[in-house]
Amino acid sequence: MSDYADVIIVGGGMVGLALACALRHTGLRIVIIERGEPPVRLSLGRDCRVSAIVMGNVRILQGLGVWEHLKDDAGPMCMMKIWDNQEQGGIRFDASEIEEEALGYLIENSCTQAAMHKALMDSDDVEFCSPAEISAIDWYGKDGKQATVTLADGRVLTTPLIIGADGGRSWVREQAGINCWQRDYEQKGVVVNVRTELPHRGIAFQRFLPTGPLAFLPLTDNICSIVWSAENTEADRLLAMSDDEFLNALNLTFGPVLGRVTEAGDRAAFPLKGQLAKHMVRERVALVGDAAHCIHPLAGLGVNLGLRDAMVLAQEIADAKRFDEDWGELSVLDRYMKQRMPDVLSVMGSMEGLHRIFTTNIPGLKEMRGLGMRLVGNSGAIKHLLMRNSTGLSLPVPKQIRK
């Protein structure tokens, strides 16, 4: 027996759920297929997987009805201070300079997903299949206008469009025969939640080291989430340390900006890789989030790109329905790809450039970095433009989609 879905979303993470939230009032039947929720890695009793949601995307979440379930778990990032290794000064970005309450919010990934699930509860048009696995996809079906998805339990679904929201190692992308350009930074990001002697006051700190950045990100209850990017051997050494050894290394490296780091939870690490799918769309398939692109977590912008993917694709699907178009056709999906590529390539290029600038040892580059940071810090117009672009406030992304 074959079931019909207007859209099948493979992957029930933040980006896949955001796409379902955006489409839930369009009258389309949405099916989300998820293999199973990954276990939450706790550190000081909090999820150590944390995302920085910039203000532009906070407004998207408000429009989707997600923010009301999430705001109590969100730690405002009112200011960011960045400096280069042992150098004094650096750059300060303050939300008040662009007349905003915050540059963004730090939120545990599991909290964001839970809020999206709550928002989806008001729709009878969204079906969540989990745990569930796809055993086969026939991209052309019987008539060439609908793909056929067969689940491991024997259930068969037909749909005009399959959306791959299943992460950097996307199975959907692989089944569609889409290859990727890849960049291995040969680094890992060590993540852990910590308590500090002094309150963070909603300030994010990022220190650029020769091996990569060390970031302190403000969560609620005066806890900081840190991401320490380091070469693989150094990251493995940090993971193998005892708790006392790690605290000493962290205090020595970060300095007394927040007093001493007094407590650190369990540590975890993930490899740092850049990746870009050679095609974001093909007939009957579209990729969003990490399935389409992965970037260095230098500025924590990865999930923000994915949320913008979801909103733009949702708008294109809704428009195609309104004008009686087949939203699985390449001509429709190309509109999504053409809107998203400038943003994706701009952010990926910026992150790659920053990574090279701060990790390459070329004579005179250190002095040029310092001069560049001072120039940006002292130039109000450039600084404001940089803040508005990095927070997504200057991007024309739809915030709410209806029938």
Helices and strands as residue ranges (DSSP letters): E 2-4, E 7-10, H 14-23, E 30-33, E 42-43, E 46-47, E 50-54, H 55-63, G 67-69, G 71-73, E 75-77, E 79-84, E 91-94, G 95-98, E 104-108, H 109-120, E 126-129, E 134-138, E 147-151, E 156-159, E 162-164, H 171-175, E 180-196, E 203-209, E 212-218, G 220-222, E 223-231, H 232-240, H 243-254, E 261-264, E 268-277, E 281-282, E 285-287, G 289-291, E 293-294, H 302-322, H 330-359, H 365-378, H 380-390
